[in-house]
Amino acid sequence: MNTEYERHEITWDGIEIEVRWASSWMDFDDGTSMGHLEIQSVAPESSPLPMTETGYKSHFVHANEVNKFGGPLNYFEAWLAKESKSKDWRERKAAFDQMTLF
């Protein structure tokens, strides 16, 4: 088990997000690895994101899936793009934006 994390920062929709990635969180006998991706909205703190209402997400994924996207940032950006189109996110985002007016 390797719990050393790469750290990346990205700004999306005005939210600063930290992306942490451990590509070999757990290694298997067949030579493949399970990676651990952590996503956390930093500013504004705990801002909801399309894949998490709390602003934090812990996600386990095979490292080769992340590598297919060219790395953890590309994987995360593709995930964001997909989830931000969902009806659920659009409704949650509208409600959250409405609350900030008051």
DAHUFEN-V697720 format. One record per backbone hydrogen bond with DSSP energy under -0.5 kcal/mol. NH is the residue of the N-H (numbers start at 1). CO is the residue of the C=O. Records with the same first field share a line. If there is no record, write none. Layout:
NH = CO ; CO
This chain:
2 = 24
3 = 1
5 = 3
6 = 21
8 = 19
10 = 17
12 = 10 ; 15
15 = 12
16 = 43
17 = 10 ; 15
18 = 40
19 = 8
20 = 18 ; 38
21 = 6
22 = 36
23 = 21
25 = 22 ; 34
26 = 34
28 = 32
31 = 28
34 = 26
35 = 33 ; 61
36 = 22
37 = 59
38 = 20
39 = 57
40 = 18
41 = 55
42 = 16
43 = 16
46 = 41
47 = 44
49 = 52
52 = 49
57 = 39
59 = 37 ; 57
61 = 35
63 = 33
65 = 62
66 = 62
67 = 63
68 = 64
69 = 65 ; 66
70 = 67
71 = 66
75 = 71
76 = 72
77 = 73
78 = 74
79 = 75
80 = 76
81 = 77
82 = 78
83 = 79
84 = 80
85 = 82
86 = 83
90 = 86
91 = 87
92 = 88
93 = 89
94 = 90
95 = 91
96 = 92
97 = 93
98 = 94
99 = 95
100 = 96
101 = 98
102 = 99
